Amino acid sequence: MIGYLRGKLASKTPPWLLLDVNGVGYEVEAPMTTFYNLPKLGEEIKLFTHLVVREDAHILFGFASESDRLMFRTLIKVNGVGPKLALTILSGQSAEEFHRCIQNNDTQSLVRLPGVGKKTAERLIIEMRDRLPQLEGSPVSTESGAVVLSPAAVQPVQEAVSALCALGYKPQDAGRMVRAIPAEGKSCEDIIRLALQGASK
């Protein structure tokens, strides 16, 4: 099991990252909460990882903090919740927001996430209530300890739509969500964050 990776950020195309670890490139799938605080390309980061082994693929998931990874591992233990849906939940809500939904039996907020129907939302509340991990988050940081926001993407609007589709939204819904955001001068990550915040209201 790979516990974490420390290396240089080679590329980022939500939800995928490429991490250069001593000359070996690791493809890592990450939630948007990790993307929001990525350093610049070429800078060093550390990601806590979880490896999913399937018959047709080995997929490495990466997280900014151990608490995010613990939340992911707790989510995939819920009946009917796989790694993709767990990643979508982590991308669409902060750990604090998710915790609040579970504690308040708020199925309405949960069903706004793609792939989460009423039955899944109810199951999440029932099964997660007693085993929510401690919410101790820490952002991805450089070796100096300074958090550095990512630079603007070349085509942030198109990349934001593609990322939302990868998270499970239908293309027309992703396009509508992004069009509702004043995208001028914003990075892909900023547009995605605002679009997801708008969808949760």
DAQUI-V280860 format. One record per residue. SS is DSSP state (A for helix, B for strand, O for the rest). PSI is psi in radians with two decimals (none if undefined). D_CENTER is the distance of its C-alpha to the mean C-alpha in Angstrom with 2 decimals. Layout:
ss:SS psi:PSI d_center:D_CENTER
ss:SS psi:PSI d_center:D_CENTER
This chain:
ss:O psi:2.34 d_center:20.81
ss:O psi:2.00 d_center:18.91
ss:O psi:-0.73 d_center:17.91
ss:B psi:2.83 d_center:16.51
ss:B psi:2.39 d_center:16.95
ss:B psi:2.12 d_center:18.56
ss:B psi:-2.98 d_center:19.39
ss:B psi:2.43 d_center:19.39
ss:B psi:1.94 d_center:16.59
ss:B psi:-0.66 d_center:18.31
ss:B psi:2.82 d_center:16.12
ss:B psi:2.08 d_center:12.79
ss:B psi:1.63 d_center:12.27
ss:O psi:2.32 d_center:8.80
ss:O psi:0.37 d_center:7.21
ss:B psi:2.47 d_center:9.94
ss:B psi:2.64 d_center:11.39
ss:B psi:2.10 d_center:15.01
ss:B psi:2.17 d_center:16.31
ss:B psi:1.89 d_center:20.10
ss:B psi:1.72 d_center:21.42
ss:O psi:0.76 d_center:25.21
ss:O psi:-0.06 d_center:25.53
ss:B psi:2.20 d_center:23.29
ss:B psi:2.07 d_center:20.22
ss:B psi:2.13 d_center:17.25
ss:B psi:2.20 d_center:14.73
ss:B psi:2.31 d_center:11.32
ss:B psi:2.30 d_center:8.29
ss:B psi:2.66 d_center:5.02
ss:O psi:2.83 d_center:1.21
ss:A psi:-0.44 d_center:3.42
ss:A psi:-0.47 d_center:4.83
ss:A psi:-0.68 d_center:5.90
ss:A psi:-0.60 d_center:7.19
ss:O psi:-0.51 d_center:9.08
ss:O psi:0.49 d_center:11.32
ss:O psi:2.57 d_center:12.01
ss:O psi:-3.14 d_center:15.77
ss:O psi:2.74 d_center:18.00
ss:O psi:2.41 d_center:18.56
ss:O psi:-0.26 d_center:21.01
ss:O psi:2.80 d_center:20.14
ss:B psi:2.43 d_center:19.39
ss:B psi:2.89 d_center:16.22
ss:B psi:2.24 d_center:15.55
ss:B psi:2.31 d_center:12.52
ss:B psi:2.34 d_center:12.87
ss:B psi:2.78 d_center:12.67
ss:B psi:2.21 d_center:13.24
ss:B psi:2.21 d_center:15.42
ss:B psi:2.16 d_center:15.85
ss:B psi:2.11 d_center:19.32
ss:O psi:2.99 d_center:20.50
ss:O psi:-0.61 d_center:23.87
ss:O psi:-0.07 d_center:22.73
ss:O psi:2.68 d_center:19.93
ss:B psi:2.07 d_center:18.40
ss:B psi:2.25 d_center:14.61
ss:B psi:2.15 d_center:13.08
ss:B psi:2.44 d_center:9.55
ss:B psi:2.56 d_center:8.86
ss:B psi:2.58 d_center:7.87
ss:O psi:-0.49 d_center:9.47
ss:O psi:2.81 d_center:11.65
ss:A psi:-0.56 d_center:13.55
ss:A psi:-0.63 d_center:12.94
ss:A psi:-0.74 d_center:9.17
ss:A psi:-0.69 d_center:10.46
ss:A psi:-0.70 d_center:13.28
ss:A psi:-0.77 d_center:11.43
ss:A psi:-0.82 d_center:9.76
ss:A psi:-0.56 d_center:13.35
ss:A psi:-0.68 d_center:14.90
ss:A psi:-0.74 d_center:13.09
ss:O psi:-0.10 d_center:14.15
ss:O psi:-0.23 d_center:17.64
ss:O psi:2.34 d_center:17.94
ss:O psi:2.17 d_center:20.25
ss:O psi:-0.03 d_center:18.76
ss:O psi:1.96 d_center:15.07
ss:O psi:-3.13 d_center:13.97
ss:A psi:-0.71 d_center:11.03
ss:A psi:-0.80 d_center:9.87
ss:A psi:-0.66 d_center:10.27
ss:A psi:-0.70 d_center:8.73
ss:A psi:-0.69 d_center:5.32
ss:A psi:-0.73 d_center:6.38
ss:A psi:-0.78 d_center:7.65
ss:A psi:-0.51 d_center:5.07
ss:A psi:-0.59 d_center:3.69
ss:A psi:-0.33 d_center:7.48
ss:O psi:2.58 d_center:8.93
ss:O psi:2.85 d_center:9.40
ss:A psi:-0.65 d_center:10.88
ss:A psi:-0.74 d_center:14.20
ss:A psi:-0.74 d_center:13.95
ss:A psi:-0.76 d_center:13.12
ss:A psi:-0.74 d_center:15.94
ss:A psi:-0.72 d_center:18.16
ss:A psi:-0.74 d_center:17.72
ss:A psi:-0.81 d_center:18.74
ss:A psi:-0.57 d_center:21.60
ss:O psi:0.15 d_center:22.89
ss:O psi:0.69 d_center:22.69
ss:O psi:1.42 d_center:20.84
ss:A psi:-0.47 d_center:20.29
ss:A psi:-0.76 d_center:20.50
ss:A psi:-0.64 d_center:17.21
ss:A psi:-0.66 d_center:15.45
ss:O psi:-0.17 d_center:17.21
ss:O psi:-0.28 d_center:15.88
ss:O psi:2.41 d_center:12.55
ss:O psi:2.35 d_center:13.19
ss:O psi:-0.12 d_center:14.65
ss:O psi:1.85 d_center:15.53
ss:O psi:-3.12 d_center:19.30
ss:A psi:-0.75 d_center:21.70
ss:A psi:-0.71 d_center:22.56
ss:A psi:-0.71 d_center:19.02
ss:A psi:-0.75 d_center:18.45
ss:A psi:-0.68 d_center:21.77
ss:A psi:-0.69 d_center:21.06
ss:A psi:-0.80 d_center:17.84
ss:A psi:-0.78 d_center:20.02
ss:A psi:-0.83 d_center:22.89
ss:A psi:-0.44 d_center:21.25
ss:A psi:-0.35 d_center:18.72
ss:O psi:-0.74 d_center:21.26
ss:O psi:-0.04 d_center:23.10
ss:O psi:0.49 d_center:20.45
ss:O psi:2.30 d_center:17.68
ss:O psi:2.80 d_center:16.91
ss:O psi:2.36 d_center:18.03
ss:O psi:1.48 d_center:15.67
ss:O psi:1.69 d_center:16.18
ss:O psi:2.59 d_center:13.50
ss:O psi:2.34 d_center:14.25
ss:O psi:2.77 d_center:12.78
ss:O psi:2.35 d_center:12.85
ss:O psi:2.82 d_center:16.48
ss:O psi:3.09 d_center:19.20
ss:O psi:-0.47 d_center:22.20
ss:O psi:-0.20 d_center:24.05
ss:O psi:-0.02 d_center:21.55
ss:O psi:2.31 d_center:20.89
ss:O psi:2.25 d_center:17.48
ss:O psi:2.15 d_center:17.55
ss:O psi:2.62 d_center:15.65
ss:O psi:2.64 d_center:15.13
ss:O psi:2.88 d_center:18.10
ss:O psi:2.45 d_center:18.45
ss:O psi:2.78 d_center:17.81
ss:O psi:-0.79 d_center:21.01
ss:O psi:1.28 d_center:20.14
ss:A psi:-0.64 d_center:17.30
ss:A psi:-0.85 d_center:18.09
ss:A psi:-0.70 d_center:18.25
ss:A psi:-0.63 d_center:15.11
ss:A psi:-0.75 d_center:13.23
ss:A psi:-0.78 d_center:14.94
ss:A psi:-0.70 d_center:14.15
ss:A psi:-0.73 d_center:10.39
ss:A psi:-0.65 d_center:10.73
ss:A psi:-0.71 d_center:13.11
ss:A psi:-0.46 d_center:10.92
ss:O psi:-0.09 d_center:8.56
ss:O psi:-0.08 d_center:11.98
ss:O psi:2.56 d_center:13.80
ss:O psi:2.57 d_center:17.40
ss:A psi:-0.75 d_center:18.51
ss:A psi:-0.63 d_center:20.90
ss:A psi:-0.72 d_center:18.50
ss:A psi:-0.77 d_center:15.96
ss:A psi:-0.73 d_center:19.05
ss:A psi:-0.74 d_center:20.34
ss:A psi:-0.73 d_center:17.28
ss:A psi:-0.66 d_center:17.31
ss:A psi:-0.42 d_center:21.12
ss:O psi:-0.11 d_center:21.07
ss:O psi:2.29 d_center:19.58
ss:O psi:1.68 d_center:22.18
ss:O psi:-0.18 d_center:20.50
ss:O psi:2.15 d_center:23.41
ss:O psi:0.05 d_center:22.62
ss:O psi:2.62 d_center:18.88
ss:O psi:2.90 d_center:16.31
ss:A psi:-0.77 d_center:13.81
ss:A psi:-0.69 d_center:10.96
ss:A psi:-0.76 d_center:13.40
ss:A psi:-0.76 d_center:14.19
ss:A psi:-0.76 d_center:10.76
ss:A psi:-0.81 d_center:10.38
ss:A psi:-0.68 d_center:13.96
ss:A psi:-0.74 d_center:13.73
ss:A psi:-0.65 d_center:11.14
ss:A psi:-0.71 d_center:13.39
ss:A psi:-0.65 d_center:16.36
ss:A psi:-0.43 d_center:15.35
ss:O psi:-0.12 d_center:15.02
ss:O psi:none d_center:18.53
